[in-house]
Amino acid sequence: MIPGRMTTTLNSIDRMFLKIRELIDTDDSIPLELRASLHTTLDRHLRLAKEGFFKTPVRSQ
């Protein structure tokens, strides 16, 4: 089970990436053919962010 603080951080990461996705989809200055590439890049960065998050040692307080 993931501790509450970690869950909160993961939810924050997910919300941040969701906001970026919304921006990609709603910004008319981004060409349609570029949007799929941006989403693919975003998916990769999200995966790497989560992998890095779980590799970071948890400090007890």
KEKE-3310 file (N, C-alpha, C; in steps of 0.2 Angstrom, whole numbers, plus 5000, padded with zeros to 4 digits):
npx = (5004:5002:5009:4999:5005:5013:5003:4996:5006:5008:4995:4995:5005:4999:4988:4994:5000:4988:4982:4991:4989:4976:4978:4986:4976:4966:4972:4972:4983:4991:4995:4985:4991:5003:4999:4997:5010:5015:5007:5012:5025:5022:5017:5028:5036:5028:5028:5042:5043:5035:5042:5054:5050:5046:5058:5065:5072:5061:5060:5059:5049)
npy = (4994:5011:5025:5039:5052:5050:5046:5057:5065:5058:5060:5074:5075:5068:5076:5088:5084:5081:5093:5099:5091:5095:5108:5106:5100:5110:5122:5132:5136:5125:5114:5101:5089:5089:5087:5073:5069:5077:5072:5059:5061:5067:5056:5048:5056:5057:5043:5041:5051:5045:5033:5038:5043:5032:5026:5034:5035:5033:5043:5042:5050)
npz = (5000:4996:5005:5012:5009:4998:4989:4988:4982:4970:4964:4962:4952:4942:4940:4936:4923:4917:4915:4906:4896:4893:4889:4877:4869:4868:4863:4850:4842:4841:4829:4823:4818:4826:4839:4843:4843:4854:4864:4865:4869:4881:4888:4889:4897:4909:4913:4915:4926:4936:4937:4942:4954:4962:4963:4972:4988:5002:5016:5033:5045)
capx = (5000:5006:5007:4995:5009:5015:4997:4995:5011:5006:4989:4998:5009:4994:4984:4999:5000:4981:4982:4995:4985:4970:4981:4987:4970:4962:4976:4971:4989:4995:4992:4982:4996:5008:4996:4998:5017:5015:5004:5016:5030:5020:5016:5034:5038:5024:5031:5048:5042:5033:5047:5059:5047:5046:5065:5068:5071:5057:5063:5054:5050)
capy = (5000:5017:5030:5045:5058:5048:5046:5065:5068:5055:5063:5080:5074:5066:5083:5092:5081:5081:5101:5100:5088:5099:5113:5103:5098:5116:5127:5132:5137:5119:5110:5094:5084:5089:5085:5066:5068:5080:5067:5053:5064:5068:5050:5046:5060:5055:5037:5042:5054:5040:5028:5041:5044:5026:5025:5039:5032:5036:5045:5042:5057)
capz = (5000:4996:5011:5010:5007:4992:4985:4986:4977:4963:4962:4960:4946:4937:4938:4932:4916:4914:4913:4900:4890:4891:4885:4870:4865:4867:4861:4843:4839:4840:4824:4824:4817:4831:4845:4844:4845:4860:4869:4866:4873:4888:4891:4891:4903:4915:4915:4918:4932:4941:4939:4946:4960:4965:4965:4977:4994:5007:5022:5038:5049)
cpx = (5004:5004:5003:4999:5011:5009:4996:5000:5010:5000:4991:5001:5004:4990:4988:4999:4993:4980:4985:4992:4979:4973:4983:4981:4965:4965:4975:4978:4993:4992:4990:4987:5002:5005:4997:5005:5018:5012:5009:5022:5028:5019:5023:5037:5035:5027:5037:5048:5040:5038:5053:5056:5047:5054:5068:5066:5066:5060:5057:5055:5049)
cpy = (5006:5022:5036:5050:5056:5048:5053:5067:5065:5058:5070:5080:5072:5072:5087:5090:5082:5089:5102:5097:5092:5105:5111:5102:5105:5122:5127:5133:5131:5115:5103:5088:5083:5087:5078:5065:5071:5075:5061:5055:5064:5061:5047:5049:5058:5048:5037:5046:5049:5035:5031:5042:5038:5024:5029:5036:5036:5037:5045:5048:5055)
cpz = (5000:5002:5008:5007:4999:4987:4983:4981:4970:4960:4959:4953:4940:4935:4934:4924:4913:4912:4907:4894:4888:4887:4878:4866:4864:4864:4853:4839:4838:4835:4826:4824:4822:4838:4847:4847:4852:4866:4870:4870:4880:4891:4893:4897:4909:4917:4918:4925:4938:4942:4944:4953:4965:4967:4970:4984:4999:5013:5027:5042:5057)
residu = (MET:ILE:PRO:GLY:ARG:MET:THR:THR:THR:LEU:ASN:SER:ILE:ASP:ARG:MET:PHE:LEU:LYS:ILE:ARG:GLU:LEU:ILE:ASP:THR:ASP:ASP:SER:ILE:PRO:LEU:GLU:LEU:ARG:ALA:SER:LEU:HIS:THR:THR:LEU:ASP:ARG:HIS:LEU:ARG:LEU:ALA:LYS:GLU:GLY:PHE:PHE:LYS:THR:PRO:VAL:ARG:SER:GLN)
# end
